[in-house]
Amino acid sequence: MRAALAGLTTRGRSFLAAGIAASLCGLVLGERDLLRVGVLLLALPLVAAGMVARARYRLACSRRIEPPRVPVGEPARVVLRIENLSRLRSSVLLAEDRLPYALGGRPRFVLGRIEPHGVREMAYPVRADVRGRYTVGPLALRFVDVFGLVETVRTFRSTSTLVVTPRVYPLTPLAAGAGRAGSTEGEARSLATSGEDDVTPREYRHGDDLRRVHWRLTARHGELMVRREEQPWHRRAVLLLDRRATAHRGEGVASSLEWAVTAVASVGVRLARDNFRLRLVDSDGAPLLGVTPSLSTEAELLEVLAALAPAPGADFRGAASAIRGSNAGLLVAVLGALSMPDVEVLADLQRHASRCLAIVLDVDRWNPLNTPRTPGLPASRTAALLAASGWRVAVADGRTRVPGVWQQLVAVGLAGAPVTVP
């Protein structure tokens, strides 16, 4: 009852104040008719509050988002379903679903009375221009009595998540042999052209599988000989994303970091569709996405990138350790502003991958008025140094489109002069 009285509307409080004033005047002046009016005005809000407090509506709420994951700038549809589980007809309801500011204003709906075991569905669109994971809900229902004197609010606990992923651009596929890991290219050609008799054997060791015994070589050498283990030639790729806050310029969707995330998303989706086993690491070497051959690699990559935030990392030593400790295959790096030690670390990684591609961002073009937060090399100088160490490099700025950069990277061989894409 106390909660219902606290929910008196402006009309209800006006009735209550008018009733008190009329009752006092009626008592002072001895006017019974005025006193009756005052009692009536007092009774209406109190009776309405009692009825609202005694009403035991059992309502259930469910929500679905169609689809639950959308690219930046694409709309999604939120569908709310409210069911009256009680035997009583509900009062008029005002529904309000809570939304983050990036998804727009809070939608409001006025629902008529819901019959017992009745269902009402409402739908509204949402759209975000910024990637991220957004919580939709909870839903709040406002109950109003028939006179509009008392209003109570009931909030459901359930929420839903909308994932807004980076925009993905269609890119040119790589050559069929790119990213093959497990041996050098020379070894691959040697084993590809050799016959069964040319397989390098070794002596039999206790525990070796007898199915690996090479009987022809055993007869020739007079002792058991086994074939060596076959090289696991998988198409592997490592995506290196420079997300250091000090390496990027600009703010929000117009920042160089957002361009880098979009580039990594586009490249990663292209490689996943080409059946690469992907790893995503940042400058600290943190494994944002592990090696996985699953069919959901594309979805997992976009989920990770949707919630990616700038990091306070200082250099690339962590990333270098992570890449050196694995057979990288193809290495694709999207880089911000670099120092000379950063370039030296990255140049050394060329020896640990079969092919290295880099997109160097000319970050000062994103916000020319923004004073650099850390000293760094010009983008052209960075690209020249990486190209000299064997990387294939392209320089991009805020006006550059991701497909154009990628086309330049895959159009030429393993290494070459740095390319500036207009």
HUWO-V339314 format. One record per pair of residues at least 6 apart in sequence whose C-alpha atoms are under 8 Angstrom apart, sorted by sequence separation. I is the first residue (numbers start at 1). J is the second residue. If there is no record, write none. Layout:
# HUWO-V339314
i,j
I,J
I,J
This chain:
# HUWO-V339314
i,j
25,31
26,32
70,76
84,90
99,105
114,120
144,150
145,151
218,224
249,255
250,256
252,258
272,278
281,287
282,288
350,356
364,370
386,392
387,393
26,33
99,106
144,151
218,225
248,255
249,256
271,278
280,287
281,288
386,393
26,34
27,35
68,76
98,106
143,151
144,152
191,199
217,225
248,256
249,257
279,287
280,288
281,289
364,372
25,34
26,35
67,76
97,106
98,107
142,151
143,152
204,213
215,224
248,257
279,288
280,289
396,405
25,35
66,76
67,77
96,106
97,107
142,152
143,153
214,224
215,225
268,278
279,289
280,290
383,393
395,405
23,34
24,35
65,76
66,77
96,107
97,108
142,153
213,224
214,225
278,289
279,290
289,300
383,394
394,405
408,419
22,34
23,35
26,38
65,77
66,78
96,108
141,153
142,154
213,225
214,226
278,290
279,291
289,301
383,395
22,35
23,36
65,78
66,79
95,108
96,109
109,122
140,153
141,154
201,214
213,226
214,227
278,291
279,292
408,421
23,37
64,78
65,79
94,108
95,109
140,154
141,155
212,226
213,227
243,257
277,291
278,292
394,408
22,37
23,38
63,78
64,79
94,109
95,110
140,155
212,227
277,292
278,293
289,304
380,395
394,409
22,38
23,39
63,79
64,80
94,110
95,111
139,155
140,156
277,293
288,304
362,378
363,379
379,395
393,409
405,421
21,38
22,39
63,80
93,110
94,111
107,124
138,155
139,156
276,293
362,379
392,409
404,421
19,37
20,38
62,80
63,81
92,110
93,111
138,156
139,157
242,260
275,293
361,379
362,380
19,38
20,39
61,80
62,81
92,111
93,112
138,157
139,158
241,260
278,297
360,379
18,38
19,39
61,81
62,82
92,112
93,113
138,158
139,159
197,217
203,223
204,224
241,261
19,40
61,82
91,112
92,113
137,158
138,159
203,224
204,225
392,413
400,421
19,41
20,42
60,82
61,83
91,113
104,126
137,159
203,225
204,226
331,353
360,382
392,414
393,415
400,422
18,41
19,42
59,82
60,83
90,113
91,114
103,126
104,127
136,159
137,160
202,225
203,226
241,264
330,353
331,354
333,356
335,358
337,360
360,383
391,414
392,415
393,416
395,418
399,422
18,42
59,83
60,84
89,113
90,114
103,127
104,128
135,159
136,160
201,225
202,226
328,352
329,353
330,354
331,355
332,356
333,357
334,358
335,359
336,360
337,361
390,414
391,415
392,416
393,417
394,418
395,419
396,420
16,41
17,42
59,84
60,85
89,114
90,115
103,128
135,160
136,161
201,226
202,227
239,264
272,297
273,298
320,345
324,349
327,352
328,353
329,354
330,355
331,356
332,357
333,358
334,359
335,360
336,361
337,362
390,415
391,416
392,417
393,418
394,419
395,420
396,421
15,41
16,42
58,84
59,85
89,115
90,116
102,128
135,161
136,162
201,227
202,228
272,298
316,342
320,346
323,349
327,353
328,354
329,355
330,356
331,357
332,358
333,359
334,360
335,361
336,362
337,363
390,416
392,418
393,419
394,420
395,421
396,422
15,42
57,84
58,85
59,86
88,115
89,116
102,129
134,161
135,162
200,227
201,228
315,342
330,357
334,361
336,363
394,421
57,85
58,86
88,116
102,130
133,161
134,162
199,227
200,228
317,345
324,352
387,415
388,416
15,44
16,45
57,86
87,116
133,162
134,163
199,228
239,268
269,298
284,313
316,345
320,349
323,352
387,416
388,417
15,45
56,86
84,114
86,116
87,117
133,163
134,164
268,298
283,313
316,346
387,417
57,88
84,115
85,116
86,117
132,163
133,164
284,315
285,316
366,397
387,418
13,45
84,116
85,117
131,163
132,164
269,301
283,315
284,316
285,317
286,318
365,397
366,398
12,45
57,90
84,117
85,118
131,164
132,165
268,301
283,316
284,317
285,318
286,319
358,391
360,393
362,395
365,398
384,417
83,117
84,118
100,134
130,164
131,165
237,271
283,317
284,318
285,319
356,390
357,391
358,392
359,393
360,394
361,395
362,396
363,397
384,418
83,118
84,119
100,135
131,166
283,318
284,319
285,320
356,391
357,392
358,393
359,394
360,395
361,396
362,397
383,418
83,119
99,135
100,136
128,164
265,301
283,319
285,321
339,375
340,376
355,391
356,392
357,393
358,394
359,395
360,396
361,397
8,45
82,119
83,120
99,136
265,302
282,319
285,322
339,376
340,377
359,396
81,119
82,120
98,136
99,137
281,319
285,323
338,376
339,377
347,385
380,418
81,120
82,121
97,136
98,137
237,276
239,278
241,280
243,282
244,283
337,376
338,377
343,382
347,386
350,389
81,121
97,137
98,138
235,275
236,276
237,277
238,278
239,279
240,280
241,281
242,282
243,283
265,305
337,377
346,386
350,390
5,46
8,49
80,121
81,122
97,138
98,139
235,276
236,277
237,278
238,279
239,280
240,281
241,282
242,283
337,378
348,389
350,391
79,121
80,122
97,139
98,140
234,276
235,277
236,278
237,279
238,280
239,281
240,282
241,283
337,379
343,385
347,389
79,122
80,123
96,139
97,140
234,277
238,281
240,283
343,386
347,390
5,49
79,123
95,139
96,140
261,305
338,382
347,391
4,49
78,123
79,124
95,140
96,141
4,50
77,123
78,124
95,141
359,405
77,124
78,125
94,141
95,142
1,49
4,52
77,125
78,126
93,141
94,142
183,231
1,50
4,53
76,125
77,126
93,142
94,143
182,231
3,53
75,125
76,126
93,143
182,232
183,233
75,126
76,127
92,143
93,144
181,232
182,233
1,53
75,127
91,143
92,144
181,233
182,234
357,409
74,127
75,128
91,144
92,145
180,233
181,234
257,310
73,127
74,128
91,145
92,146
180,234
181,235
73,128
91,146
179,234
180,235
181,236
72,128
73,129
179,235
180,236
72,129
73,130
178,235
179,236
72,130
179,237
356,414
72,131
355,414
71,131
245,310
243,309
244,310
245,311
246,312
243,310
244,311
245,312
243,311
244,312
245,313
244,313
244,314
264,334
263,334
260,334
260,335
61,139
240,319
257,336
256,336
238,323
248,336
247,336
248,337
238,328
247,337
236,327
237,328
238,329
240,331
242,333
246,337
247,338
70,162
72,164
236,328
237,329
238,330
239,331
240,332
241,333
242,334
52,145
68,161
69,162
70,163
71,164
72,165
236,329
237,330
238,331
239,332
240,333
241,334
242,335
243,336
68,162
69,163
70,164
71,165
72,166
168,262
235,329
236,330
237,331
238,332
239,333
240,334
241,335
242,336
61,156
65,160
68,163
69,164
70,165
71,166
72,167
166,261
167,262
168,263
171,266
237,332
62,158
63,159
64,160
69,165
71,167
166,262
170,266
171,267
48,145
61,158
63,160
65,162
71,168
168,265
169,266
173,270
179,276
52,150
167,265
168,266
172,270
173,271
48,147
166,265
167,266
171,270
49,149
52,152
170,270
48,149
49,150
168,269
173,274
48,150
45,149
45,150
256,361
256,363
256,366
255,366
254,366
249,363
248,363
249,364
247,363
250,366
249,366
250,367
249,367
250,370
249,370
130,252
130,253
249,372
129,253
246,373
247,374
246,374
12,148
13,149
166,302
266,402
11,148
12,149
165,302
11,149
12,150
165,303
9,148
10,149
166,305
259,398
263,402
9,149
163,303
165,305
166,306
262,402
8,149
9,150
165,306
8,150
9,151
164,306
256,398
7,150
8,151
163,306
7,151
5,150
7,152
182,327
4,150
181,327
4,151
181,328
182,329
4,152
181,329
3,152
179,328
180,329
179,329
180,330
178,329
179,330
178,330
184,354
133,306
181,354
132,306
133,307
180,354
131,306
132,307
179,354
131,307
132,308
178,354
179,355
178,355
172,403
171,403
169,402
170,403
169,403
172,406
171,406
172,407
171,407
174,410
172,410
